Amino acid sequence: MKCEMFDVLVELAKKKTRVTTLDMAKRLGSSQQTMSRKIRELESLDLIERETAAKGQFVSLTDEGAKFIRKKYLELREIVERPKTESIAFGGVLVSGSGEGRYYVGQDEYFLQFHEKLGFRPFLGTLNVRLKTVQDVKAKDEMENMRPITIRGFKKDNRAFGDIRSYPCMINRKARGAVIIPERTHHATDIVEIIASEDLRKSLCLKEDDYVHVEIRI
């Protein structure tokens, strides 16, 4: 059903009384001709009924129309009120990076945005995690389908710095941080870069090849 037709049903449900087609057209910012066409379509679906009187045509919800509105309300309420407890989790082993993370995170234009948009001043460096299994790679791909917090790129000294997609996360269920995916990166697709306000190697007592668990909140 078209959205505009649903709007008509909602207006009728709010009024709870019969309404003229002219009044409905005014309420929804539509022409009377367009409204009459929508009314006919809804009537053919047995969602509304028309009644002709001296003052014009009146329309009102049928029992089926009221049931339809109720059904849509319950569907929308379930979506809106669904608890945000789902998460995407993956893991891998800690690997050494090339040191580029420190350089990029330390750029003032990025650094200020990390603070503003993620809520923390990042430690100058990234934690690099190599994903272990096919399932871990699939979970990371699922994360990338989520809406990211975008750190905007910039130009500096005749050089272009690309956007960075970021996803707030928990590391080893103890530290807060964010997975970052630069627009330009030399890392393989099975490498995940993580930033946090602290040196995660020290605060989580991590060493090379240790397992790292990453959880992204939906």
PLY file of the C-alpha trace (Angstrom):
ply
format ascii 1.0
element vertex 218
property float x
property float y
property float z
element edge 217
property int vertex1
property int vertex2
end_header
0.00 0.00 0.00
1.28 3.45 -0.89
2.42 5.67 1.94
-0.03 8.41 0.92
-2.95 6.01 1.29
-1.74 5.05 4.74
-1.67 8.75 5.65
-5.36 8.93 4.77
-6.13 6.02 7.09
-4.14 7.60 9.91
-6.01 10.89 9.55
-9.36 9.08 9.63
-8.27 7.14 12.71
-7.33 10.40 14.47
-10.66 12.04 13.68
-12.78 9.03 14.79
-15.74 10.52 12.88
-16.71 10.75 9.26
-14.87 13.43 7.27
-15.52 15.07 3.92
-13.10 14.38 1.08
-12.50 18.14 0.80
-11.49 18.31 4.48
-9.14 15.32 4.01
-7.54 16.98 0.99
-6.86 20.13 3.01
-5.44 18.19 5.95
-2.99 16.25 3.78
-2.13 19.05 1.36
-3.62 17.24 -1.60
-5.98 18.23 -4.39
-9.56 17.06 -4.09
-9.16 15.10 -7.33
-6.13 13.23 -6.01
-7.84 12.61 -2.68
-10.92 11.21 -4.43
-8.72 8.75 -6.32
-7.05 7.58 -3.10
-10.44 7.26 -1.42
-11.70 5.03 -4.23
-8.61 2.79 -3.94
-9.07 2.44 -0.17
-12.75 1.73 -0.60
-11.96 -1.05 -3.07
-9.82 -2.64 -0.32
-12.73 -2.37 2.15
-10.63 -0.17 4.46
-12.96 2.83 4.33
-16.57 3.52 3.41
-18.16 6.49 1.68
-21.47 8.13 2.33
-23.08 10.79 0.12
-24.97 13.57 1.86
-26.29 17.05 1.04
-22.99 18.62 2.15
-20.86 16.30 0.06
-19.16 12.92 0.37
-18.12 11.69 3.80
-15.60 8.94 4.51
-14.87 6.88 7.60
-12.85 3.81 8.60
-14.40 0.37 8.30
-13.71 -2.32 10.88
-11.12 -3.72 8.46
-9.50 -0.30 8.21
-9.27 -0.03 11.99
-7.74 -3.53 12.16
-5.20 -2.54 9.51
-4.16 0.55 11.47
-3.85 -1.51 14.66
-1.70 -4.12 12.91
0.66 -1.49 11.50
0.88 0.22 14.89
1.95 -3.03 16.58
4.54 -3.71 13.86
6.03 -0.21 14.17
6.01 -0.31 17.97
7.93 -3.57 17.93
10.57 -2.01 15.69
10.86 1.25 17.65
10.85 -0.35 21.10
13.09 -3.29 20.27
15.83 -3.46 22.92
19.24 -2.55 21.53
21.02 -5.51 23.07
22.20 -7.21 19.90
25.86 -7.12 19.04
28.37 -8.22 16.45
31.45 -9.94 17.80
34.64 -11.21 16.22
38.15 -11.96 17.32
41.69 -12.46 16.20
45.31 -12.36 17.22
47.36 -9.28 17.98
49.91 -8.44 15.30
52.44 -5.66 14.95
51.70 -2.78 12.59
53.92 -0.62 10.44
53.59 2.42 12.69
51.43 4.31 10.23
48.52 4.29 12.68
50.37 6.60 15.03
51.04 9.05 12.20
47.43 9.18 10.96
45.72 9.22 14.35
48.02 12.05 15.36
46.89 14.34 12.55
45.09 17.23 14.26
42.21 17.17 11.76
41.51 13.51 12.58
42.38 13.73 16.27
39.86 16.51 16.96
37.10 14.64 15.16
37.81 11.43 17.11
37.41 13.41 20.31
34.26 15.18 19.15
32.49 12.24 17.50
33.70 9.25 19.51
34.00 10.94 22.89
37.65 10.25 23.62
41.14 11.46 22.74
42.83 8.50 21.10
46.16 7.08 22.12
48.60 7.74 19.27
48.67 4.33 17.69
46.36 1.51 16.65
45.88 -2.02 17.91
46.07 -4.36 14.92
44.12 -7.61 15.05
44.29 -10.36 12.43
40.94 -12.14 12.20
41.15 -15.87 12.83
38.24 -17.61 11.13
35.86 -17.29 8.20
33.13 -16.52 10.75
35.20 -13.65 12.14
35.63 -12.18 8.65
31.87 -12.51 8.01
31.12 -10.73 11.31
33.48 -7.93 10.35
31.72 -7.65 6.97
28.39 -7.47 8.82
29.78 -4.62 10.91
30.66 -2.74 7.74
27.00 -2.89 6.69
26.13 -0.82 9.76
26.00 2.98 9.62
29.46 4.21 10.67
30.54 7.33 12.48
32.45 9.05 9.70
35.65 10.94 10.39
35.95 13.32 7.47
39.06 13.50 5.34
40.97 16.64 4.49
43.78 18.05 2.38
47.08 19.10 3.89
50.45 19.98 2.37
49.22 18.99 -1.11
48.21 15.59 0.22
44.71 14.11 0.49
43.71 12.29 3.67
40.59 10.15 3.10
37.53 9.57 5.25
37.70 7.09 8.13
34.71 4.93 9.04
34.56 4.18 12.74
32.51 1.76 14.85
32.45 2.06 18.66
33.36 -1.22 20.33
34.44 -3.05 23.47
37.83 -4.77 23.52
38.15 -7.92 25.64
34.93 -6.80 27.40
36.99 -4.28 29.41
38.10 -1.31 27.34
36.08 1.03 25.13
37.37 2.04 21.77
36.49 2.01 18.08
37.26 -0.06 15.04
38.47 2.26 12.30
38.49 1.59 8.56
40.43 4.22 6.62
39.39 4.97 3.07
43.02 4.45 2.13
44.81 1.59 3.87
47.66 -0.79 3.18
46.25 -3.48 5.47
44.77 -6.74 4.19
41.01 -7.23 4.62
41.55 -9.64 7.52
43.28 -6.94 9.59
41.21 -4.79 11.94
42.56 -1.53 13.37
41.35 -0.35 16.77
41.84 2.94 18.60
41.15 3.76 22.22
41.95 6.44 24.78
44.66 4.23 26.26
47.54 2.08 25.13
45.58 -1.19 24.91
48.70 -3.33 24.84
49.64 -2.04 28.29
46.21 -1.63 29.88
45.02 -5.10 28.78
48.47 -6.72 29.20
48.55 -7.87 25.59
51.49 -9.28 23.72
52.06 -10.50 20.17
49.70 -13.32 19.07
47.40 -12.89 22.09
43.71 -13.37 21.32
41.64 -10.15 21.18
37.84 -10.13 21.40
35.98 -7.24 19.75
32.28 -6.50 20.27
30.34 -3.97 18.21
27.02 -2.75 19.63
24.13 -2.51 17.17
0 1
1 2
2 3
3 4
4 5
5 6
6 7
7 8
8 9
9 10
10 11
11 12
12 13
13 14
14 15
15 16
16 17
17 18
18 19
19 20
20 21
21 22
22 23
23 24
24 25
25 26
26 27
27 28
28 29
29 30
30 31
31 32
32 33
33 34
34 35
35 36
36 37
37 38
38 39
39 40
40 41
41 42
42 43
43 44
44 45
45 46
46 47
47 48
48 49
49 50
50 51
51 52
52 53
53 54
54 55
55 56
56 57
57 58
58 59
59 60
60 61
61 62
62 63
63 64
64 65
65 66
66 67
67 68
68 69
69 70
70 71
71 72
72 73
73 74
74 75
75 76
76 77
77 78
78 79
79 80
80 81
81 82
82 83
83 84
84 85
85 86
86 87
87 88
88 89
89 90
90 91
91 92
92 93
93 94
94 95
95 96
96 97
97 98
98 99
99 100
100 101
101 102
102 103
103 104
104 105
105 106
106 107
107 108
108 109
109 110
110 111
111 112
112 113
113 114
114 115
115 116
116 117
117 118
118 119
119 120
120 121
121 122
122 123
123 124
124 125
125 126
126 127
127 128
128 129
129 130
130 131
131 132
132 133
133 134
134 135
135 136
136 137
137 138
138 139
139 140
140 141
141 142
142 143
143 144
144 145
145 146
146 147
147 148
148 149
149 150
150 151
151 152
152 153
153 154
154 155
155 156
156 157
157 158
158 159
159 160
160 161
161 162
162 163
163 164
164 165
165 166
166 167
167 168
168 169
169 170
170 171
171 172
172 173
173 174
174 175
175 176
176 177
177 178
178 179
179 180
180 181
181 182
182 183
183 184
184 185
185 186
186 187
187 188
188 189
189 190
190 191
191 192
192 193
193 194
194 195
195 196
196 197
197 198
198 199
199 200
200 201
201 202
202 203
203 204
204 205
205 206
206 207
207 208
208 209
209 210
210 211
211 212
212 213
213 214
214 215
215 216
216 217
